[in-house]
């Protein structure tokens, strides 16, 4: 467990979630923390989580700066960034049952002159805020992992984190090798990746997609650059790309673009094609997701404004509204899909030496005959 070191779980929770009471019984949350840890592993991978857990349980966590091991400071930050969503998720699962008392007479609430239960609208607003904080915490964790993906360290210390340069002392030459072996007592240390984020299946899950970051997705349909939201959309993006977008390309071109995306070596020609493919891919994916997922899919959900006599609140959209939004997105996506198809057709005709206007449908129509040449 990545909380409750030295039996200080309640103090750790209070430090992470400032709005709770320090008297919160940590024992009551142990089961929920296990659930939350399981969820976070699905996002960052077991390998990354275990690196953080091992550091948290070691004697090096949150000690004074160690000049020989600068990587400890980076691992400290990793642990804290994991602890926050774990604690928030666990508390969010636990607190609904805390709102009522479970006795031998069933569920009850106790009201006195000083303590009264919150109104339903207050609880709903608080739930929205807790979800937003949880999503933001996961986004910050993923941003940190991306920034630290290439950081290395020397296992024997005495090197700054991220210094992947070769050791200054050269290997011994043939003349320096005596009967007992090299005059140097030890071979130079080899830098090691500190956090194995790049090697996890969770990192690679979206790298073969035409739209593989939240920022790229938000350029077409705003999800506020939320990595959490993007990860929820990945299955729909993959489905649309495999079943709709892929059919627009020749097999060789499609495989070439996928390979170049993984390698980060897009050709100039493919750099112009990819945005044309991204637009219908995003809209068709959103059209599918809105029908199949909760309206809370997006950071603030899909809402229609509602103003009451006392407060401004939000009312979740009705199913018919959701279907209408989905239909509009699909319609716009199909229009952009046709533009992609026309562009690819034009490229193919230019490659084969056909006239530049041969791919335009109107140029193949005869106004005196009730048919067109295909």
C-alpha positions in Angstrom: 0.0 0.0 0.0 1.4 3.4 -1.0 -0.1 5.1 2.1 0.1 4.5 5.9 3.9 4.3 6.2 4.8 3.9 9.9 1.1 3.8 10.7 0.6 7.5 9.8 -2.2 7.0 7.3 -4.6 9.5 8.8 -2.0 12.3 8.8 -1.0 11.4 5.2 -4.7 11.5 4.1 -5.1 14.9 5.7 -2.0 16.2 4.0 -3.2 15.1 0.6 -6.9 16.0 1.0 -6.9 19.2 3.1 -10.7 19.3 3.3 -11.1 16.2 5.4 -10.8 16.0 9.2 -7.5 14.7 10.7 -9.6 12.4 12.8 -10.7 10.4 9.8 -10.2 6.8 10.6 -7.7 5.5 8.1 -8.6 1.8 8.8 -12.1 2.4 7.3 -10.5 3.4 3.9 -8.1 0.5 3.5 -10.4 -1.6 1.3 -11.1 1.5 -0.9 -7.4 2.3 -1.2 -6.8 -1.2 -2.5 -9.5 -0.5 -5.2 -8.0 2.8 -6.0 -4.5 1.4 -6.4 -5.8 -1.2 -8.8 -7.4 1.5 -10.9 -4.3 3.6 -11.0 -2.2 0.6 -12.2 -4.5 0.4 -15.2 -3.5 3.9 -16.1 0.3 4.0 -15.4 1.1 0.3 -15.4 2.2 -2.1 -12.7 5.9 -1.4 -13.4 5.7 2.3 -12.7 3.5 1.8 -9.6 5.9 -0.8 -8.2 8.9 1.6 -8.7 7.0 4.2 -6.7 5.9 1.7 -4.0 9.4 0.4 -3.5 10.8 3.9 -3.0 7.9 4.8 -0.6 8.6 1.8 1.5 12.4 2.3 1.5 14.4 4.5 3.9 15.1 7.0 1.1 11.6 8.5 0.9 11.4 12.2 1.8 14.8 12.4 3.3 17.1 15.4 3.1 18.7 16.0 -0.3 21.2 13.3 -1.1 23.9 14.6 -3.4 25.0 11.0 -4.4 21.4 10.1 -5.3 19.6 13.0 -6.9 17.0 10.5 -8.3 15.4 10.2 -4.9 13.9 13.7 -5.3 12.3 12.7 -8.6 10.9 9.4 -7.1 9.6 11.4 -4.1 7.5 13.5 -6.5 6.3 10.4 -8.3 5.1 8.9 -5.1 3.2 12.0 -4.1 1.6 12.4 -7.5 0.4 8.8 -7.3 -0.8 9.2 -3.7 -3.2 12.0 -4.5 -5.4 10.2 -7.0 -5.3 7.1 -4.9 -6.4 8.9 -1.8 -9.0 11.0 -3.7 -10.5 8.0 -5.5 -10.6 5.9 -2.2 -12.3 8.8 -0.4 -14.8 9.3 -3.2 -15.8 5.6 -3.0 -16.0 5.7 0.8 -17.8 9.0 1.6 -21.3 8.1 0.2 -21.7 5.4 2.8 -20.4 7.9 5.4 -23.3 10.2 4.7 -25.6 7.7 6.5 -25.3 5.5 9.5 -25.6 1.7 9.1 -27.2 0.3 12.2 -29.1 -2.9 13.1 -32.2 -0.9 12.2 -31.0 -0.1 8.7 -29.6 3.1 7.3 -30.3 6.3 9.3 -29.2 9.9 9.6 -28.6 11.8 12.8 -29.5 15.5 13.1 -28.7 17.8 16.1 -28.6 21.5 16.6 -25.1 21.9 15.3 -24.7 19.2 12.7 -27.1 18.7 9.8 -26.8 16.7 6.6 -25.9 18.5 3.4 -28.6 19.3 0.9 -28.8 17.1 -2.2 -27.6 19.9 -4.5 -24.6 20.5 -2.3 -23.6 16.9 -2.4 -24.0 16.8 -6.2 -21.8 19.9 -6.5 -19.2 18.4 -4.2 -19.2 15.2 -6.2 -18.5 17.1 -9.4 -15.6 19.0 -7.7 -14.1 15.7 -6.4 -14.2 14.1 -9.8 -12.6 17.2 -11.3 -9.8 17.1 -8.7 -9.3 13.4 -9.3 -9.1 13.9 -13.1 -6.7 16.8 -12.6 -4.5 14.7 -10.3 -4.2 11.9 -12.9 -3.5 14.4 -15.6 -0.6 15.9 -13.6 0.7 12.4 -12.9 0.7 11.5 -16.6 2.3 14.8 -17.5 5.1 14.1 -15.0 5.7 10.6 -16.4 6.0 12.1 -19.9 8.5 14.7 -18.8 10.6 12.1 -16.9 10.4 9.4 -19.5 14.1 9.7 -20.5 15.6 10.5 -17.0 18.4 8.1 -16.1 20.6 7.5 -13.1 23.7 5.6 -12.1 23.0 2.7 -9.7 26.1 3.5 -7.7 25.0 7.2 -7.4 27.3 10.2 -7.8 25.7 11.4 -11.0 22.8 13.9 -11.6 19.5 12.4 -12.6 19.0 12.5 -16.3 22.8 12.5 -17.1 23.0 9.8 -19.7 26.5 10.8 -21.0 29.2 8.2 -21.2 31.6 7.9 -18.1 34.6 10.1 -18.4 37.1 7.4 -17.5 37.9 5.3 -20.6 38.1 1.5 -20.5 41.6 0.2 -19.9 43.7 -0.5 -23.1 45.5 -3.8 -23.8 48.8 -2.5 -22.2 47.0 -1.8 -19.0 45.7 -5.4 -18.5 47.9 -7.4 -16.1 47.9 -10.9 -14.9 45.1 -10.1 -12.5 43.0 -8.5 -15.2 42.3 -4.7 -15.9 44.1 -2.3 -13.7 40.7 -0.6 -13.1 39.0 -2.4 -10.3 35.5 -1.9 -11.6 33.9 -1.4 -15.1 32.2 2.0 -15.6 28.6 2.2 -14.4 25.9 2.2 -17.1 23.1 4.8 -16.8 19.7 3.2 -16.2 16.2 4.5 -17.0 14.7 5.7 -13.7 11.0 5.3 -14.4 10.1 2.6 -17.0 7.1 4.5 -18.4 8.0 4.1 -22.1 8.1 0.3 -21.7 4.6 -0.1 -20.3 1.7 -1.3 -22.4 -0.3 1.6 -20.9 2.0 4.1 -22.5 1.9 2.4 -25.9 -1.9 2.0 -26.0 -2.5 5.0 -28.2 0.8 5.4 -30.0 -0.3 3.8 -33.3 -3.4 6.0 -33.6 -3.6 8.9 -36.0 -4.7 11.0 -33.0 -2.7 9.9 -30.1 -2.6 12.8 -27.6 -5.2 14.8 -25.8 -3.8 18.0 -27.3 -4.2 16.7 -30.9 -7.8 15.6 -30.1 -8.6 19.0 -28.5 -7.6 20.7 -31.8 -10.7 19.2 -33.4 -13.1 18.7 -30.4 -12.2 20.3 -27.1 -11.7 18.0 -24.2 -9.6 20.6 -22.4 -6.4 18.7 -23.1 -7.5 16.1 -20.5 -5.5 12.9 -20.7 -8.0 11.1 -18.5 -10.8 11.9 -21.0 -8.6 11.0 -23.9 -7.8 7.6 -22.4 -11.5 6.9 -22.1 -11.9 7.8 -25.8 -9.1 5.6 -27.1 -11.2 2.5 -27.7 -13.6 4.5 -29.9 -10.7 6.2 -31.7 -9.1 2.8 -32.4 -12.5 1.3 -33.7 -13.2 4.2 -36.1 -9.6 4.3 -37.4 -9.6 0.5 -38.0 -13.1 0.3 -39.5 -13.6 3.6 -41.3 -10.4 5.7 -41.7 -8.3 2.7 -42.8 -10.6 1.9 -45.7 -9.7 5.3 -47.3 -6.0 4.4 -47.7 -4.1 2.0 -49.8 -2.6 -0.7 -47.5 1.0 0.4 -48.2 0.2 4.1 -47.4 -1.7 3.2 -44.2 1.1 1.0 -42.9 3.7 3.6 -43.7 1.9 6.3 -41.8 1.4 4.1 -38.8 5.1 3.2 -38.7 6.1 6.8 -39.1 3.8 7.8 -36.2 5.4 5.3 -33.9 8.9 6.3 -34.9 8.1 10.1 -34.8 9.4 10.5 -38.4 6.4 11.6 -40.4 7.2 12.6 -44.0 6.2 16.1 -45.3 3.5 14.5 -47.5 2.1 12.5 -44.6 2.1 15.6 -42.4 -0.5 17.1 -44.7 -2.6 14.0 -44.8 -2.7 13.3 -41.1 -4.7 16.4 -40.1 -7.3 15.6 -42.9 -7.7 12.1 -41.4 -7.7 13.4 -37.8 -10.8 15.6 -38.3 -13.3 12.9 -39.3 -11.6 10.4 -36.9 -12.2 12.7 -33.9 -15.8 13.6 -34.8 -16.9 10.1 -35.6 -15.2 8.8 -32.4 -17.0 11.4 -30.3 -20.3 10.7 -32.1 -19.9 7.0 -31.1 -18.7 7.7 -27.5 -21.5 10.1 -26.6 -24.1 7.5 -27.4 -22.3 4.7 -25.5 -20.8 6.4 -22.5 -22.1 8.5 -19.7 -22.5 12.2 -20.2 -19.8 12.5 -17.5 -17.4 11.4 -20.1 -16.2 14.9 -20.6 -14.5 16.9 -17.8 -17.7 18.9 -17.1 -20.1 16.5 -18.9 -22.7 17.6 -21.5 -25.1 20.0 -19.8 -28.0 22.3 -20.4 -28.2 25.4 -18.3 -30.8 25.6 -15.6 -31.4 28.7 -13.4 -33.5 28.3 -10.3 -34.8 30.9 -7.9 -31.9 30.6 -5.5 -28.8 29.1 -7.3 -27.4 28.5 -10.7 -27.2 24.8 -11.4 -26.8 22.4 -14.3 -29.1 19.7 -15.5 -27.7 16.7 -17.3 -28.8 16.4 -20.9 -31.7 14.0 -21.8 -31.0 10.9 -23.9 -32.8 12.5 -26.9 -30.4 15.5 -26.7 -27.4 13.2 -26.5 -28.5 11.3 -29.6 -29.0 14.6 -31.5 -25.5 15.7 -30.6 -24.1 12.3 -31.7 -26.0 12.5 -35.0 -24.6 16.0 -35.7 -21.1 14.9 -34.9 -21.4 11.9 -37.2 -22.9 14.0 -40.0 -20.0 16.5 -39.8 -17.5 13.7 -39.5 -18.8 12.1 -42.7 -18.5 15.4 -44.6 -14.8 15.6 -43.5 -14.4 11.9 -44.4 -15.4 12.6 -47.9 -12.8 15.4 -48.1 -10.2 13.0 -47.0 -11.3 10.5 -49.6 -11.2 13.1 -52.4 -7.7 14.2 -51.3 -6.4 10.7 -51.3 -8.0 10.0 -54.7 -6.3 13.2 -56.1 -2.9 12.1 -54.8 -3.4 8.7 -56.4 -4.4 10.2 -59.8 -1.4 12.6 -59.7 0.9 9.7 -58.9 -0.4 7.8 -62.0 0.0 10.9 -64.2 -3.7 11.6 -64.6 -4.9 15.2 -65.1 -5.2 17.2 -61.8 -9.0 17.6 -62.3 -9.7 14.0 -63.1 -10.6 13.2 -59.5 -13.3 15.8 -59.3 -16.7 14.2 -59.7 -18.3 17.1 -61.6 -15.6 16.9 -64.3 -16.8 13.3 -65.1 -20.4 14.2 -65.6 -22.1 14.6 -69.0 -25.0 17.1 -68.8 -26.6 15.4 -71.9 -26.6 11.9 -70.4 -28.4 10.7 -67.2 -25.4 8.9 -65.9 -21.8 9.5 -64.8 -18.5 7.7 -65.6 -17.0 6.1 -62.5 
